[in-house]
Amino acid sequence: MATDTFSATIHFMKMFTQSQLQAIADALGHTSEGLVGSEIGHLLATCRMPDPASQITKRNRLYNAFAESQDARQDRLAILAFLRKCMKPELYARTPERYEPMRANLNRALAFAGLAVDASGELLSVEQAHTLTEAQRRAVELRNDLEIRKVHPDVLRFCREELVSDNYFHAVLEAAKSVADKLRDRTGFTDDGAGLVDRALAGDAPIVAINTLETDSEKSEQRGFANLIKGAFGMFRNPTAHAPKISWAVNRDDAEEVFILLSMIHKRIDAARVATRT
């Protein structure tokens, strides 16, 4: 990831190689999982890029348009604008099943240029891949490791899209949200954050009890569990929600440790006794 605005600007100003352009065009022009002809025409016009004859294949049409634009401008900014526009999630509101397969294909191609598109359609600078195996591995490596460690499926469900693009920053944010979502689901409350934890887990007769609360030790464990969740929210959810990614770095090891902690929290909530509200 770029470490400052200047280096990020320099990175995005680089030129794509011929092979990188071809890989990107192949991904976006995929026969069944890519853009359709009318979408390509509209996007090229919007980005003021040359549009070769529409009779040629989608892949060749895109490659020729990208190559001609980059050669004429001597930069790749128009191509990056095309990528941002074509990967806006709202464009796929009626056909959401198209988005993730196309994003996965595009990210495999972009990995060789040190770029990735996250689940929100944002174009990010990432560590450049140098082999096909490395590019493919990035999409599944962390998720596989977490499954081997038996991380709770509800943690993975909340950050599936972020893991596909190695977007650890937002993966941690989404995973932390999963705990609050489960507490709301189990209690019927609509609160969030520390207020939700207090309503669900605090007091002498909590709605969600992780033990029988018969001894001082069990009551202390209950209070500690509530404080653990509030601490997790404060440390992992709030900073990622409000701090820019550049100043709150989350690497793969950090993410794995957070997911394992959140997984333990999920398992205790799953096993907890939930009192009937009157």
PyRosetta script that sets phi, psi and omega in degrees:
from pyrosetta import init, pose_from_sequence

init()
pose = pose_from_sequence("MATDTFSATIHFMKMFTQSQLQAIADALGHTSEGLVGSEIGHLLATCRMPDPASQITKRNRLYNAFAESQDARQDRLAILAFLRKCMKPELYARTPERYEPMRANLNRALAFAGLAVDASGELLSVEQAHTLTEAQRRAVELRNDLEIRKVHPDVLRFCREELVSDNYFHAVLEAAKSVADKLRDRTGFTDDGAGLVDRALAGDAPIVAINTLETDSEKSEQRGFANLIKGAFGMFRNPTAHAPKISWAVNRDDAEEVFILLSMIHKRIDAARVATRT")
pose.set_psi(1, 138.9)
pose.set_omega(1, 177.7)
pose.set_phi(2, -61.9)
pose.set_psi(2, 145.7)
pose.set_omega(2, -174.0)
pose.set_phi(3, -100.4)
pose.set_psi(3, -8.2)
pose.set_omega(3, 176.5)
pose.set_phi(4, -156.2)
pose.set_psi(4, 168.3)
pose.set_omega(4, -175.4)
pose.set_phi(5, -62.4)
pose.set_psi(5, -40.1)
pose.set_omega(5, -178.3)
pose.set_phi(6, -62.6)
pose.set_psi(6, -48.6)
pose.set_omega(6, -178.4)
pose.set_phi(7, -65.5)
pose.set_psi(7, -35.1)
pose.set_omega(7, 177.6)
pose.set_phi(8, -64.4)
pose.set_psi(8, -41.0)
pose.set_omega(8, 179.0)
pose.set_phi(9, -63.2)
pose.set_psi(9, -44.4)
pose.set_omega(9, 178.7)
pose.set_phi(10, -60.0)
pose.set_psi(10, -41.4)
pose.set_omega(10, -179.0)
pose.set_phi(11, -60.9)
pose.set_psi(11, -46.8)
pose.set_omega(11, -177.2)
pose.set_phi(12, -72.7)
pose.set_psi(12, -19.0)
pose.set_omega(12, 178.7)
pose.set_phi(13, -81.7)
pose.set_psi(13, -9.7)
pose.set_omega(13, 179.9)
pose.set_phi(14, -60.9)
pose.set_psi(14, 163.6)
pose.set_omega(14, 177.2)
pose.set_phi(15, -97.8)
pose.set_psi(15, 146.3)
pose.set_omega(15, 172.2)
pose.set_phi(16, -76.6)
pose.set_psi(16, 144.5)
pose.set_omega(16, 171.9)
pose.set_phi(17, -76.9)
pose.set_psi(17, 166.7)
pose.set_omega(17, 179.7)
pose.set_phi(18, -59.8)
pose.set_psi(18, -42.8)
pose.set_omega(18, -178.8)
pose.set_phi(19, -67.8)
pose.set_psi(19, -35.4)
pose.set_omega(19, 177.0)
pose.set_phi(20, -66.2)
pose.set_psi(20, -42.2)
pose.set_omega(20, 177.4)
pose.set_phi(21, -60.5)
pose.set_psi(21, -41.6)
pose.set_omega(21, -179.2)
pose.set_phi(22, -65.0)
pose.set_psi(22, -41.5)
pose.set_omega(22, 180.0)
pose.set_phi(23, -64.1)
pose.set_psi(23, -40.8)
pose.set_omega(23, 179.0)
pose.set_phi(24, -65.9)
pose.set_psi(24, -44.9)
pose.set_omega(24, 178.8)
pose.set_phi(25, -62.6)
pose.set_psi(25, -39.3)
pose.set_omega(25, 179.0)
pose.set_phi(26, -63.8)
pose.set_psi(26, -39.8)
pose.set_omega(26, -179.3)
pose.set_phi(27, -67.3)
pose.set_psi(27, -46.8)
pose.set_omega(27, -177.9)
pose.set_phi(28, -74.9)
pose.set_psi(28, -24.1)
pose.set_omega(28, -179.2)
pose.set_phi(29, -99.9)
pose.set_psi(29, 15.4)
pose.set_omega(29, -179.9)
pose.set_phi(30, -52.9)
pose.set_psi(30, 138.7)
pose.set_omega(30, -173.8)
pose.set_phi(31, -56.3)
pose.set_psi(31, -47.9)
pose.set_omega(31, -175.2)
pose.set_phi(32, -107.1)
pose.set_psi(32, -20.8)
pose.set_omega(32, -174.4)
pose.set_phi(33, -119.8)
pose.set_psi(33, 19.9)
pose.set_omega(33, -179.2)
pose.set_phi(34, -116.0)
pose.set_psi(34, -168.2)
pose.set_omega(34, 177.4)
pose.set_phi(35, -69.8)
pose.set_psi(35, 151.8)
pose.set_omega(35, 173.8)
pose.set_phi(36, -91.4)
pose.set_psi(36, 165.9)
pose.set_omega(36, -174.3)
pose.set_phi(37, -56.6)
pose.set_psi(37, -43.6)
pose.set_omega(37, -178.5)
pose.set_phi(38, -66.4)
pose.set_psi(38, -34.6)
pose.set_omega(38, 177.3)
pose.set_phi(39, -66.1)
pose.set_psi(39, -41.6)
pose.set_omega(39, 179.1)
pose.set_phi(40, -61.1)
pose.set_psi(40, -46.6)
pose.set_omega(40, -179.8)
pose.set_phi(41, -60.1)
pose.set_psi(41, -43.8)
pose.set_omega(41, -179.4)
pose.set_phi(42, -65.1)
pose.set_psi(42, -43.6)
pose.set_omega(42, -178.0)
pose.set_phi(43, -67.5)
pose.set_psi(43, -41.0)
pose.set_omega(43, 178.1)
pose.set_phi(44, -62.6)
pose.set_psi(44, -41.1)
pose.set_omega(44, 179.2)
pose.set_phi(45, -66.5)
pose.set_psi(45, -41.8)
pose.set_omega(45, -179.7)
pose.set_phi(46, -62.2)
pose.set_psi(46, -37.9)
pose.set_omega(46, -178.9)
pose.set_phi(47, -88.7)
pose.set_psi(47, 4.0)
pose.set_omega(47, 178.9)
pose.set_phi(48, 55.2)
pose.set_psi(48, 47.8)
pose.set_omega(48, 178.4)
pose.set_phi(49, -109.2)
pose.set_psi(49, 151.2)
pose.set_omega(49, 178.9)
pose.set_phi(50, -62.7)
pose.set_psi(50, 144.3)
pose.set_omega(50, 179.8)
pose.set_phi(51, -119.9)
pose.set_psi(51, 106.8)
pose.set_omega(51, 178.2)
pose.set_phi(52, -63.6)
pose.set_psi(52, 176.1)
pose.set_omega(52, -179.4)
pose.set_phi(53, -55.1)
pose.set_psi(53, 130.8)
pose.set_omega(53, -177.6)
pose.set_phi(54, -71.8)
pose.set_psi(54, -9.2)
pose.set_omega(54, -179.0)
pose.set_phi(55, -75.2)
pose.set_psi(55, -19.6)
pose.set_omega(55, -179.5)
pose.set_phi(56, -78.1)
pose.set_psi(56, 169.2)
pose.set_omega(56, -178.5)
pose.set_phi(57, -62.4)
pose.set_psi(57, 155.2)
pose.set_omega(57, -179.1)
pose.set_phi(58, -58.8)
pose.set_psi(58, -40.8)
pose.set_omega(58, -177.8)
pose.set_phi(59, -64.2)
pose.set_psi(59, -45.5)
pose.set_omega(59, 179.3)
pose.set_phi(60, -68.4)
pose.set_psi(60, -36.0)
pose.set_omega(60, 178.2)
pose.set_phi(61, -61.2)
pose.set_psi(61, -45.9)
pose.set_omega(61, 179.9)
pose.set_phi(62, -68.6)
pose.set_psi(62, -43.5)
pose.set_omega(62, -179.1)
pose.set_phi(63, -61.3)
pose.set_psi(63, -46.7)
pose.set_omega(63, -179.5)
pose.set_phi(64, -61.9)
pose.set_psi(64, -40.9)
pose.set_omega(64, 179.6)
pose.set_phi(65, -65.0)
pose.set_psi(65, -45.2)
pose.set_omega(65, -179.6)
pose.set_phi(66, -64.4)
pose.set_psi(66, -45.7)
pose.set_omega(66, -177.0)
pose.set_phi(67, -64.6)
pose.set_psi(67, -43.0)
pose.set_omega(67, -179.0)
pose.set_phi(68, -65.4)
pose.set_psi(68, -41.3)
pose.set_omega(68, 179.4)
pose.set_phi(69, -63.8)
pose.set_psi(69, -46.7)
pose.set_omega(69, -178.0)
pose.set_phi(70, -65.7)
pose.set_psi(70, -40.4)
pose.set_omega(70, 179.0)
pose.set_phi(71, -63.7)
pose.set_psi(71, -40.1)
pose.set_omega(71, -177.4)
pose.set_phi(72, -72.5)
pose.set_psi(72, -40.2)
pose.set_omega(72, -175.7)
pose.set_phi(73, -87.8)
pose.set_psi(73, -23.9)
pose.set_omega(73, -172.8)
pose.set_phi(74, 60.7)
pose.set_psi(74, 32.6)
pose.set_omega(74, 170.2)
pose.set_phi(75, -157.6)
pose.set_psi(75, 172.0)
pose.set_omega(75, -177.3)
pose.set_phi(76, -110.5)
pose.set_psi(76, 17.2)
pose.set_omega(76, -174.4)
pose.set_phi(77, -62.4)
pose.set_psi(77, -39.0)
pose.set_omega(77, 179.6)
pose.set_phi(78, -66.4)
pose.set_psi(78, -35.7)
pose.set_omega(78, 178.4)
pose.set_phi(79, -67.5)
pose.set_psi(79, -42.2)
pose.set_omega(79, 177.5)
pose.set_phi(80, -62.5)
pose.set_psi(80, -38.3)
pose.set_omega(80, 176.9)
pose.set_phi(81, -63.6)
pose.set_psi(81, -39.8)
pose.set_omega(81, 177.1)
pose.set_phi(82, -60.2)
pose.set_psi(82, -45.3)
pose.set_omega(82, -178.7)
pose.set_phi(83, -63.0)
pose.set_psi(83, -42.8)
pose.set_omega(83, 179.8)
pose.set_phi(84, -63.1)
pose.set_psi(84, -42.1)
pose.set_omega(84, -178.1)
pose.set_phi(85, -69.5)
pose.set_psi(85, -41.8)
pose.set_omega(85, -175.3)
pose.set_phi(86, -75.1)
pose.set_psi(86, -16.8)
pose.set_omega(86, -178.9)
pose.set_phi(87, -106.0)
pose.set_psi(87, 18.8)
pose.set_omega(87, 173.5)
pose.set_phi(88, -69.7)
pose.set_psi(88, 120.4)
pose.set_omega(88, -176.0)
pose.set_phi(89, -56.7)
pose.set_psi(89, -33.1)
pose.set_omega(89, -176.3)
pose.set_phi(90, -64.3)
pose.set_psi(90, -20.6)
pose.set_omega(90, 177.8)
pose.set_phi(91, -67.5)
pose.set_psi(91, -17.6)
pose.set_omega(91, -174.6)
pose.set_phi(92, -112.5)
pose.set_psi(92, 24.0)
pose.set_omega(92, -178.6)
pose.set_phi(93, -59.4)
pose.set_psi(93, -35.2)
pose.set_omega(93, -179.0)
pose.set_phi(94, -86.8)
pose.set_psi(94, -20.0)
pose.set_omega(94, 179.8)
pose.set_phi(95, -132.8)
pose.set_psi(95, 62.1)
pose.set_omega(95, -174.2)
pose.set_phi(96, -62.4)
pose.set_psi(96, -22.5)
pose.set_omega(96, -179.6)
pose.set_phi(97, -67.3)
pose.set_psi(97, -14.6)
pose.set_omega(97, 179.9)
pose.set_phi(98, -80.5)
pose.set_psi(98, -27.9)
pose.set_omega(98, -165.6)
pose.set_phi(99, -66.6)
pose.set_psi(99, -55.1)
pose.set_omega(99, -173.6)
pose.set_phi(100, -65.4)
pose.set_psi(100, -41.8)
pose.set_omega(100, 175.8)
pose.set_phi(101, -59.6)
pose.set_psi(101, -40.1)
pose.set_omega(101, 179.9)
pose.set_phi(102, -69.9)
pose.set_psi(102, -39.3)
pose.set_omega(102, 179.5)
pose.set_phi(103, -65.2)
pose.set_psi(103, -39.6)
pose.set_omega(103, 178.8)
pose.set_phi(104, -63.8)
pose.set_psi(104, -44.5)
pose.set_omega(104, 177.8)
pose.set_phi(105, -61.4)
pose.set_psi(105, -43.9)
pose.set_omega(105, -178.9)
pose.set_phi(106, -66.3)
pose.set_psi(106, -40.5)
pose.set_omega(106, -178.8)
pose.set_phi(107, -66.1)
pose.set_psi(107, -32.1)
pose.set_omega(107, 175.3)
pose.set_phi(108, -64.1)
pose.set_psi(108, -38.6)
pose.set_omega(108, 178.4)
pose.set_phi(109, -71.9)
pose.set_psi(109, -43.9)
pose.set_omega(109, -177.3)
pose.set_phi(110, -68.2)
pose.set_psi(110, -24.5)
pose.set_omega(110, -179.0)
pose.set_phi(111, -56.0)
pose.set_psi(111, -32.8)
pose.set_omega(111, -179.1)
pose.set_phi(112, -73.4)
pose.set_psi(112, -15.6)
pose.set_omega(112, 176.6)
pose.set_phi(113, -103.9)
pose.set_psi(113, 5.8)
pose.set_omega(113, -180.0)
pose.set_phi(114, 73.0)
pose.set_psi(114, 33.6)
pose.set_omega(114, -179.3)
pose.set_phi(115, -132.1)
pose.set_psi(115, 162.7)
pose.set_omega(115, 174.9)
pose.set_phi(116, -157.8)
pose.set_psi(116, 152.8)
pose.set_omega(116, 174.4)
pose.set_phi(117, -106.4)
pose.set_psi(117, 125.0)
pose.set_omega(117, -179.7)
pose.set_phi(118, -86.5)
pose.set_psi(118, -178.9)
pose.set_omega(118, -173.1)
pose.set_phi(119, -64.6)
pose.set_psi(119, -23.1)
pose.set_omega(119, 179.1)
pose.set_phi(120, -89.3)
pose.set_psi(120, 1.1)
pose.set_omega(120, -179.8)
pose.set_phi(121, 89.6)
pose.set_psi(121, 4.2)
pose.set_omega(121, -179.5)
pose.set_phi(122, -77.0)
pose.set_psi(122, 138.7)
pose.set_omega(122, 178.0)
pose.set_phi(123, -89.6)
pose.set_psi(123, 123.8)
pose.set_omega(123, -173.9)
pose.set_phi(124, -119.2)
pose.set_psi(124, 153.6)
pose.set_omega(124, 171.6)
pose.set_phi(125, -92.0)
pose.set_psi(125, 126.7)
pose.set_omega(125, -179.5)
pose.set_phi(126, -131.8)
pose.set_psi(126, 172.4)
pose.set_omega(126, 177.7)
pose.set_phi(127, -63.8)
pose.set_psi(127, 132.5)
pose.set_omega(127, -175.5)
pose.set_phi(128, -71.0)
pose.set_psi(128, 135.5)
pose.set_omega(128, 175.0)
pose.set_phi(129, -88.2)
pose.set_psi(129, 149.9)
pose.set_omega(129, -179.0)
pose.set_phi(130, -121.4)
pose.set_psi(130, -9.6)
pose.set_omega(130, 178.0)
pose.set_phi(131, -133.7)
pose.set_psi(131, 157.3)
pose.set_omega(131, 178.1)
pose.set_phi(132, -63.4)
pose.set_psi(132, -39.1)
pose.set_omega(132, 179.2)
pose.set_phi(133, -60.2)
pose.set_psi(133, -42.7)
pose.set_omega(133, 179.8)
pose.set_phi(134, -64.2)
pose.set_psi(134, -43.0)
pose.set_omega(134, -179.4)
pose.set_phi(135, -63.5)
pose.set_psi(135, -41.3)
pose.set_omega(135, 179.6)
pose.set_phi(136, -71.6)
pose.set_psi(136, -37.2)
pose.set_omega(136, -177.5)
pose.set_phi(137, -61.7)
pose.set_psi(137, -36.1)
pose.set_omega(137, -175.7)
pose.set_phi(138, -59.0)
pose.set_psi(138, -30.6)
pose.set_omega(138, -176.3)
pose.set_phi(139, -74.3)
pose.set_psi(139, -20.3)
pose.set_omega(139, -172.9)
pose.set_phi(140, -129.0)
pose.set_psi(140, -12.2)
pose.set_omega(140, -169.3)
pose.set_phi(141, -61.3)
pose.set_psi(141, -54.6)
pose.set_omega(141, -177.3)
pose.set_phi(142, -64.7)
pose.set_psi(142, -42.8)
pose.set_omega(142, -179.3)
pose.set_phi(143, -60.1)
pose.set_psi(143, -42.6)
pose.set_omega(143, 178.7)
pose.set_phi(144, -62.6)
pose.set_psi(144, -42.4)
pose.set_omega(144, 178.8)
pose.set_phi(145, -60.9)
pose.set_psi(145, -41.5)
pose.set_omega(145, -179.3)
pose.set_phi(146, -67.8)
pose.set_psi(146, -36.6)
pose.set_omega(146, 177.8)
pose.set_phi(147, -67.7)
pose.set_psi(147, -38.5)
pose.set_omega(147, 177.2)
pose.set_phi(148, -62.2)
pose.set_psi(148, -37.3)
pose.set_omega(148, 179.6)
pose.set_phi(149, -79.0)
pose.set_psi(149, 2.1)
pose.set_omega(149, 179.0)
pose.set_phi(150, 61.5)
pose.set_psi(150, 38.3)
pose.set_omega(150, 173.4)
pose.set_phi(151, -63.5)
pose.set_psi(151, 140.3)
pose.set_omega(151, -174.6)
pose.set_phi(152, -55.1)
pose.set_psi(152, 134.6)
pose.set_omega(152, -177.7)
pose.set_phi(153, -61.5)
pose.set_psi(153, -26.8)
pose.set_omega(153, 179.1)
pose.set_phi(154, -70.2)
pose.set_psi(154, -26.3)
pose.set_omega(154, 173.8)
pose.set_phi(155, -67.9)
pose.set_psi(155, -46.8)
pose.set_omega(155, -179.2)
pose.set_phi(156, -66.6)
pose.set_psi(156, -36.2)
pose.set_omega(156, -178.5)
pose.set_phi(157, -60.8)
pose.set_psi(157, -36.4)
pose.set_omega(157, -176.4)
pose.set_phi(158, -76.9)
pose.set_psi(158, -19.9)
pose.set_omega(158, -175.6)
pose.set_phi(159, -127.5)
pose.set_psi(159, 25.3)
pose.set_omega(159, -177.2)
pose.set_phi(160, -58.1)
pose.set_psi(160, -46.4)
pose.set_omega(160, -175.9)
pose.set_phi(161, -66.7)
pose.set_psi(161, -37.7)
pose.set_omega(161, -178.9)
pose.set_phi(162, -67.9)
pose.set_psi(162, -34.5)
pose.set_omega(162, -179.9)
pose.set_phi(163, -68.8)
pose.set_psi(163, -30.2)
pose.set_omega(163, 179.8)
pose.set_phi(164, -59.5)
pose.set_psi(164, -36.2)
pose.set_omega(164, -177.4)
pose.set_phi(165, -104.2)
pose.set_psi(165, 16.6)
pose.set_omega(165, -178.8)
pose.set_phi(166, 56.1)
pose.set_psi(166, 33.2)
pose.set_omega(166, -179.3)
pose.set_phi(167, -89.8)
pose.set_psi(167, 77.4)
pose.set_omega(167, -172.0)
pose.set_phi(168, -65.4)
pose.set_psi(168, -35.0)
pose.set_omega(168, -179.9)
pose.set_phi(169, -55.2)
pose.set_psi(169, -55.0)
pose.set_omega(169, -178.3)
pose.set_phi(170, -78.4)
pose.set_psi(170, -22.7)
pose.set_omega(170, 175.0)
pose.set_phi(171, -63.6)
pose.set_psi(171, -42.2)
pose.set_omega(171, 177.5)
pose.set_phi(172, -63.6)
pose.set_psi(172, -43.2)
pose.set_omega(172, 178.9)
pose.set_phi(173, -58.6)
pose.set_psi(173, -49.3)
pose.set_omega(173, -177.9)
pose.set_phi(174, -67.2)
pose.set_psi(174, -38.4)
pose.set_omega(174, 179.5)
pose.set_phi(175, -63.9)
pose.set_psi(175, -40.1)
pose.set_omega(175, 178.4)
pose.set_phi(176, -64.5)
pose.set_psi(176, -34.1)
pose.set_omega(176, 177.5)
pose.set_phi(177, -62.9)
pose.set_psi(177, -26.9)
pose.set_omega(177, -175.4)
pose.set_phi(178, -64.2)
pose.set_psi(178, -30.2)
pose.set_omega(178, -179.9)
pose.set_phi(179, -67.9)
pose.set_psi(179, -47.4)
pose.set_omega(179, 178.5)
pose.set_phi(180, -61.6)
pose.set_psi(180, -39.7)
pose.set_omega(180, 179.4)
pose.set_phi(181, -61.3)
pose.set_psi(181, -40.7)
pose.set_omega(181, -179.7)
pose.set_phi(182, -68.4)
pose.set_psi(182, -41.1)
pose.set_omega(182, 177.9)
pose.set_phi(183, -61.5)
pose.set_psi(183, -41.0)
pose.set_omega(183, 177.7)
pose.set_phi(184, -64.9)
pose.set_psi(184, -39.9)
pose.set_omega(184, -179.2)
pose.set_phi(185, -64.4)
pose.set_psi(185, -39.6)
pose.set_omega(185, -176.0)
pose.set_phi(186, -79.5)
pose.set_psi(186, -26.3)
pose.set_omega(186, -175.8)
pose.set_phi(187, -105.8)
pose.set_psi(187, -23.6)
pose.set_omega(187, -174.1)
pose.set_phi(188, 83.4)
pose.set_psi(188, 1.2)
pose.set_omega(188, 177.5)
pose.set_phi(189, -72.6)
pose.set_psi(189, 158.8)
pose.set_omega(189, 177.5)
pose.set_phi(190, -115.2)
pose.set_psi(190, 5.5)
pose.set_omega(190, -179.1)
pose.set_phi(191, -69.2)
pose.set_psi(191, 177.3)
pose.set_omega(191, 177.0)
pose.set_phi(192, -145.2)
pose.set_psi(192, 163.3)
pose.set_omega(192, 173.6)
pose.set_phi(193, 63.0)
pose.set_psi(193, -146.3)
pose.set_omega(193, -175.8)
pose.set_phi(194, -62.5)
pose.set_psi(194, -34.7)
pose.set_omega(194, 178.7)
pose.set_phi(195, -61.3)
pose.set_psi(195, -40.5)
pose.set_omega(195, 177.3)
pose.set_phi(196, -64.6)
pose.set_psi(196, -43.7)
pose.set_omega(196, -179.9)
pose.set_phi(197, -61.7)
pose.set_psi(197, -43.9)
pose.set_omega(197, -179.5)
pose.set_phi(198, -63.2)
pose.set_psi(198, -43.0)
pose.set_omega(198, -179.2)
pose.set_phi(199, -66.4)
pose.set_psi(199, -36.4)
pose.set_omega(199, -174.3)
pose.set_phi(200, -86.1)
pose.set_psi(200, -35.5)
pose.set_omega(200, -167.9)
pose.set_phi(201, -119.8)
pose.set_psi(201, -12.8)
pose.set_omega(201, -174.4)
pose.set_phi(202, -95.6)
pose.set_psi(202, 171.7)
pose.set_omega(202, 177.4)
pose.set_phi(203, 93.4)
pose.set_psi(203, 173.7)
pose.set_omega(203, -179.0)
pose.set_phi(204, -73.4)
pose.set_psi(204, -26.3)
pose.set_omega(204, 179.8)
pose.set_phi(205, -131.2)
pose.set_psi(205, 72.1)
pose.set_omega(205, -176.7)
pose.set_phi(206, -64.2)
pose.set_psi(206, 149.7)
pose.set_omega(206, 177.1)
pose.set_phi(207, -64.2)
pose.set_psi(207, -43.1)
pose.set_omega(207, 179.9)
pose.set_phi(208, -109.6)
pose.set_psi(208, 110.6)
pose.set_omega(208, -177.7)
pose.set_phi(209, -113.5)
pose.set_psi(209, 126.5)
pose.set_omega(209, -177.0)
pose.set_phi(210, -88.5)
pose.set_psi(210, -2.9)
pose.set_omega(210, 175.6)
pose.set_phi(211, -152.6)
pose.set_psi(211, -168.8)
pose.set_omega(211, -176.9)
pose.set_phi(212, -81.5)
pose.set_psi(212, -12.7)
pose.set_omega(212, 179.2)
pose.set_phi(213, 60.0)
pose.set_psi(213, 27.5)
pose.set_omega(213, -176.6)
pose.set_phi(214, -87.9)
pose.set_psi(214, -21.3)
pose.set_omega(214, -178.0)
pose.set_phi(215, -121.4)
pose.set_psi(215, 163.1)
pose.set_omega(215, 177.1)
pose.set_phi(216, -61.3)
pose.set_psi(216, -35.2)
pose.set_omega(216, 179.5)
pose.set_phi(217, -64.1)
pose.set_psi(217, -42.4)
pose.set_omega(217, 179.8)
pose.set_phi(218, -68.9)
pose.set_psi(218, -38.4)
pose.set_omega(218, 176.7)
pose.set_phi(219, -63.9)
pose.set_psi(219, -38.9)
pose.set_omega(219, 177.4)
pose.set_phi(220, -65.0)
pose.set_psi(220, -39.5)
pose.set_omega(220, 178.3)
pose.set_phi(221, -62.6)
pose.set_psi(221, -40.8)
pose.set_omega(221, 179.2)
pose.set_phi(222, -61.7)
pose.set_psi(222, -46.3)
pose.set_omega(222, 178.8)
pose.set_phi(223, -63.7)
pose.set_psi(223, -41.5)
pose.set_omega(223, 179.4)
pose.set_phi(224, -63.3)
pose.set_psi(224, -38.0)
pose.set_omega(224, 179.1)
pose.set_phi(225, -65.0)
pose.set_psi(225, -42.5)
pose.set_omega(225, 177.2)
pose.set_phi(226, -61.4)
pose.set_psi(226, -43.4)
pose.set_omega(226, 179.3)
pose.set_phi(227, -66.8)
pose.set_psi(227, -33.9)
pose.set_omega(227, 177.6)
pose.set_phi(228, -62.2)
pose.set_psi(228, -44.0)
pose.set_omega(228, 179.7)
pose.set_phi(229, -65.7)
pose.set_psi(229, -43.8)
pose.set_omega(229, 178.7)
pose.set_phi(230, -63.4)
pose.set_psi(230, -36.8)
pose.set_omega(230, 176.5)
pose.set_phi(231, -65.7)
pose.set_psi(231, -39.4)
pose.set_omega(231, 178.3)
pose.set_phi(232, -63.8)
pose.set_psi(232, -41.3)
pose.set_omega(232, 177.4)
pose.set_phi(233, -61.7)
pose.set_psi(233, -46.5)
pose.set_omega(233, -177.3)
pose.set_phi(234, -65.5)
pose.set_psi(234, -36.5)
pose.set_omega(234, -175.3)
pose.set_phi(235, -86.6)
pose.set_psi(235, -39.9)
pose.set_omega(235, -170.8)
pose.set_phi(236, -106.5)
pose.set_psi(236, -29.0)
pose.set_omega(236, -177.5)
pose.set_phi(237, -92.6)
pose.set_psi(237, -48.5)
pose.set_omega(237, -176.8)
pose.set_phi(238, -65.8)
pose.set_psi(238, -45.7)
pose.set_omega(238, 178.1)
pose.set_phi(239, -61.0)
pose.set_psi(239, -41.0)
pose.set_omega(239, -178.8)
pose.set_phi(240, -70.6)
pose.set_psi(240, -26.4)
pose.set_omega(240, -179.7)
pose.set_phi(241, -77.9)
pose.set_psi(241, -28.7)
pose.set_omega(241, -172.3)
pose.set_phi(242, -115.7)
pose.set_psi(242, -22.9)
pose.set_omega(242, -177.5)
pose.set_phi(243, -91.1)
pose.set_psi(243, 143.9)
pose.set_omega(243, 174.7)
pose.set_phi(244, -65.4)
pose.set_psi(244, 147.3)
pose.set_omega(244, -176.9)
pose.set_phi(245, -56.0)
pose.set_psi(245, -32.8)
pose.set_omega(245, -174.2)
pose.set_phi(246, -69.1)
pose.set_psi(246, -22.9)
pose.set_omega(246, -177.4)
pose.set_phi(247, -108.7)
pose.set_psi(247, 1.2)
pose.set_omega(247, 175.8)
pose.set_phi(248, -133.9)
pose.set_psi(248, 76.8)
pose.set_omega(248, -173.7)
pose.set_phi(249, -73.3)
pose.set_psi(249, 134.7)
pose.set_omega(249, 176.2)
pose.set_phi(250, -127.4)
pose.set_psi(250, 114.0)
pose.set_omega(250, 177.6)
pose.set_phi(251, -97.9)
pose.set_psi(251, -177.9)
pose.set_omega(251, -175.0)
pose.set_phi(252, -62.9)
pose.set_psi(252, -43.5)
pose.set_omega(252, -179.4)
pose.set_phi(253, -62.4)
pose.set_psi(253, -42.1)
pose.set_omega(253, 177.2)
pose.set_phi(254, -58.3)
pose.set_psi(254, -47.3)
pose.set_omega(254, -177.1)
pose.set_phi(255, -61.4)
pose.set_psi(255, -44.1)
pose.set_omega(255, -179.9)
pose.set_phi(256, -58.9)
pose.set_psi(256, -43.7)
pose.set_omega(256, -178.6)
pose.set_phi(257, -65.3)
pose.set_psi(257, -39.7)
pose.set_omega(257, 177.9)
pose.set_phi(258, -64.8)
pose.set_psi(258, -44.2)
pose.set_omega(258, -178.1)
pose.set_phi(259, -62.6)
pose.set_psi(259, -37.6)
pose.set_omega(259, 179.6)
pose.set_phi(260, -66.8)
pose.set_psi(260, -42.0)
pose.set_omega(260, 176.3)
pose.set_phi(261, -61.4)
pose.set_psi(261, -48.1)
pose.set_omega(261, -179.6)
pose.set_phi(262, -64.1)
pose.set_psi(262, -33.2)
pose.set_omega(262, 177.3)
pose.set_phi(263, -62.7)
pose.set_psi(263, -43.2)
pose.set_omega(263, 177.6)
pose.set_phi(264, -61.1)
pose.set_psi(264, -41.2)
pose.set_omega(264, 178.8)
pose.set_phi(265, -61.6)
pose.set_psi(265, -44.8)
pose.set_omega(265, 179.0)
pose.set_phi(266, -59.1)
pose.set_psi(266, -44.7)
pose.set_omega(266, -177.1)
pose.set_phi(267, -63.7)
pose.set_psi(267, -38.0)
pose.set_omega(267, 178.5)
pose.set_phi(268, -69.1)
pose.set_psi(268, -37.5)
pose.set_omega(268, 178.0)
pose.set_phi(269, -67.7)
pose.set_psi(269, -40.5)
pose.set_omega(269, 178.3)
pose.set_phi(270, -58.2)
pose.set_psi(270, -39.6)
pose.set_omega(270, -176.0)
pose.set_phi(271, -86.2)
pose.set_psi(271, -4.5)
pose.set_omega(271, -175.0)
pose.set_phi(272, -73.3)
pose.set_psi(272, 156.9)
pose.set_omega(272, 174.7)
pose.set_phi(273, -90.6)
pose.set_psi(273, 128.2)
pose.set_omega(273, -179.1)
pose.set_phi(274, -108.7)
pose.set_psi(274, 119.0)
pose.set_omega(274, -178.3)
pose.set_phi(275, -73.2)
pose.set_psi(275, 148.3)
pose.set_omega(275, 176.6)
pose.set_phi(276, -77.7)
pose.set_psi(276, 126.5)
pose.set_omega(276, -179.9)
pose.set_phi(277, -80.9)
pose.set_psi(277, 141.0)
pose.set_omega(277, 178.9)
pose.set_phi(278, -110.9)
pose.dump_pdb("model.pdb")
